Amino acid sequence: MINHYPKLDLHGEYAVTAYTVVHSFLLDNIKMNNKYVILIHGKGTGKLKKEVHEILKNEKIVKSYYLDPYNLGQTIVELKCQE
């Protein structure tokens, strides 16, 4: 159930500084062996969502990601956790 996944709310974050915040959050969750996390970017203009997806596309620790079909203001991320 996605309600129990760790979440990072990026509201108010600038696209240019999002990388540092997102990267750190992903690394922390890899260390905690969390397989899924949620990044909340909001709907707005789409600039932050685009930046977040660009970051995720280039992260080697990300297995997959997709917009939450029930809330287009957040992205669900599957991490490459160690088994």
LUMDOLO-815578 format. One record per residue (C-alpha): residue in one letter; x, y, z. Coordinates in nm, 3 decimals, always signed. Layout:
N
<pt residuo="a" X="X" Y="Y" Z="Z"/>
...
This chain:
83
<pt residuo="m" X="+0.000" Y="+0.000" Z="+0.000"/>
<pt residuo="i" X="+0.156" Y="+0.329" Z="-0.109"/>
<pt residuo="n" X="+0.038" Y="+0.522" Z="+0.198"/>
<pt residuo="h" X="+0.317" Y="+0.358" Z="+0.396"/>
<pt residuo="y" X="+0.602" Y="+0.450" Z="+0.163"/>
<pt residuo="p" X="+0.850" Y="+0.716" Z="+0.282"/>
<pt residuo="k" X="+0.766" Y="+1.054" Z="+0.129"/>
<pt residuo="l" X="+0.963" Y="+1.362" Z="+0.036"/>
<pt residuo="d" X="+0.757" Y="+1.678" Z="-0.013"/>
<pt residuo="l" X="+0.930" Y="+1.908" Z="-0.261"/>
<pt residuo="h" X="+0.671" Y="+2.189" Z="-0.250"/>
<pt residuo="g" X="+0.856" Y="+2.519" Z="-0.239"/>
<pt residuo="e" X="+1.180" Y="+2.362" Z="-0.360"/>
<pt residuo="y" X="+1.350" Y="+2.515" Z="-0.662"/>
<pt residuo="a" X="+1.418" Y="+2.293" Z="-0.960"/>
<pt residuo="v" X="+1.788" Y="+2.387" Z="-0.952"/>
<pt residuo="t" X="+1.831" Y="+2.267" Z="-0.591"/>
<pt residuo="a" X="+1.605" Y="+1.962" Z="-0.618"/>
<pt residuo="y" X="+1.890" Y="+1.729" Z="-0.715"/>
<pt residuo="t" X="+2.068" Y="+1.756" Z="-0.381"/>
<pt residuo="v" X="+1.752" Y="+1.699" Z="-0.178"/>
<pt residuo="v" X="+1.623" Y="+1.411" Z="-0.393"/>
<pt residuo="h" X="+1.961" Y="+1.238" Z="-0.420"/>
<pt residuo="s" X="+2.015" Y="+1.250" Z="-0.044"/>
<pt residuo="f" X="+1.662" Y="+1.118" Z="+0.022"/>
<pt residuo="l" X="+1.713" Y="+0.828" Z="-0.221"/>
<pt residuo="l" X="+2.048" Y="+0.733" Z="-0.066"/>
<pt residuo="d" X="+1.900" Y="+0.739" Z="+0.284"/>
<pt residuo="n" X="+1.620" Y="+0.508" Z="+0.175"/>
<pt residuo="i" X="+1.860" Y="+0.268" Z="+0.003"/>
<pt residuo="k" X="+2.050" Y="+0.245" Z="+0.333"/>
<pt residuo="m" X="+1.722" Y="+0.166" Z="+0.512"/>
<pt residuo="n" X="+1.646" Y="-0.094" Z="+0.243"/>
<pt residuo="n" X="+1.318" Y="+0.073" Z="+0.143"/>
<pt residuo="k" X="+1.212" Y="-0.054" Z="-0.197"/>
<pt residuo="y" X="+0.963" Y="+0.225" Z="-0.275"/>
<pt residuo="v" X="+0.949" Y="+0.598" Z="-0.198"/>
<pt residuo="i" X="+0.721" Y="+0.882" Z="-0.303"/>
<pt residuo="l" X="+0.837" Y="+1.220" Z="-0.427"/>
<pt residuo="i" X="+0.570" Y="+1.490" Z="-0.398"/>
<pt residuo="h" X="+0.631" Y="+1.760" Z="-0.659"/>
<pt residuo="g" X="+0.279" Y="+1.896" Z="-0.703"/>
<pt residuo="k" X="+0.101" Y="+1.963" Z="-1.030"/>
<pt residuo="g" X="+0.161" Y="+2.337" Z="-1.085"/>
<pt residuo="t" X="+0.346" Y="+2.433" Z="-1.403"/>
<pt residuo="g" X="+0.515" Y="+2.094" Z="-1.431"/>
<pt residuo="k" X="+0.867" Y="+2.240" Z="-1.411"/>
<pt residuo="l" X="+0.951" Y="+2.070" Z="-1.080"/>
<pt residuo="k" X="+0.799" Y="+1.739" Z="-1.196"/>
<pt residuo="k" X="+1.008" Y="+1.754" Z="-1.513"/>
<pt residuo="e" X="+1.324" Y="+1.822" Z="-1.311"/>
<pt residuo="v" X="+1.247" Y="+1.540" Z="-1.065"/>
<pt residuo="h" X="+1.192" Y="+1.293" Z="-1.350"/>
<pt residuo="e" X="+1.517" Y="+1.405" Z="-1.513"/>
<pt residuo="i" X="+1.700" Y="+1.339" Z="-1.184"/>
<pt residuo="l" X="+1.540" Y="+0.996" Z="-1.149"/>
<pt residuo="k" X="+1.623" Y="+0.905" Z="-1.509"/>
<pt residuo="n" X="+1.993" Y="+0.959" Z="-1.434"/>
<pt residuo="e" X="+2.007" Y="+0.794" Z="-1.090"/>
<pt residuo="k" X="+2.171" Y="+0.451" Z="-1.102"/>
<pt residuo="i" X="+1.994" Y="+0.346" Z="-0.779"/>
<pt residuo="v" X="+1.648" Y="+0.396" Z="-0.934"/>
<pt residuo="k" X="+1.494" Y="+0.086" Z="-1.086"/>
<pt residuo="s" X="+1.177" Y="+0.257" Z="-1.213"/>
<pt residuo="y" X="+0.945" Y="+0.549" Z="-1.149"/>
<pt residuo="y" X="+0.598" Y="+0.656" Z="-1.255"/>
<pt residuo="l" X="+0.334" Y="+0.915" Z="-1.177"/>
<pt residuo="d" X="+0.086" Y="+0.799" Z="-0.917"/>
<pt residuo="p" X="-0.230" Y="+0.735" Z="-1.122"/>
<pt residuo="y" X="-0.446" Y="+0.852" Z="-0.830"/>
<pt residuo="n" X="-0.243" Y="+1.169" Z="-0.762"/>
<pt residuo="l" X="-0.056" Y="+1.322" Z="-1.055"/>
<pt residuo="g" X="+0.125" Y="+1.553" Z="-0.814"/>
<pt residuo="q" X="+0.351" Y="+1.275" Z="-0.692"/>
<pt residuo="t" X="+0.586" Y="+1.017" Z="-0.838"/>
<pt residuo="i" X="+0.636" Y="+0.665" Z="-0.705"/>
<pt residuo="v" X="+0.996" Y="+0.546" Z="-0.722"/>
<pt residuo="e" X="+1.120" Y="+0.187" Z="-0.707"/>
<pt residuo="l" X="+1.476" Y="+0.166" Z="-0.578"/>
<pt residuo="k" X="+1.740" Y="-0.099" Z="-0.654"/>
<pt residuo="c" X="+1.772" Y="-0.233" Z="-0.302"/>
<pt residuo="q" X="+2.008" Y="-0.512" Z="-0.208"/>
<pt residuo="e" X="+1.835" Y="-0.842" Z="-0.155"/>
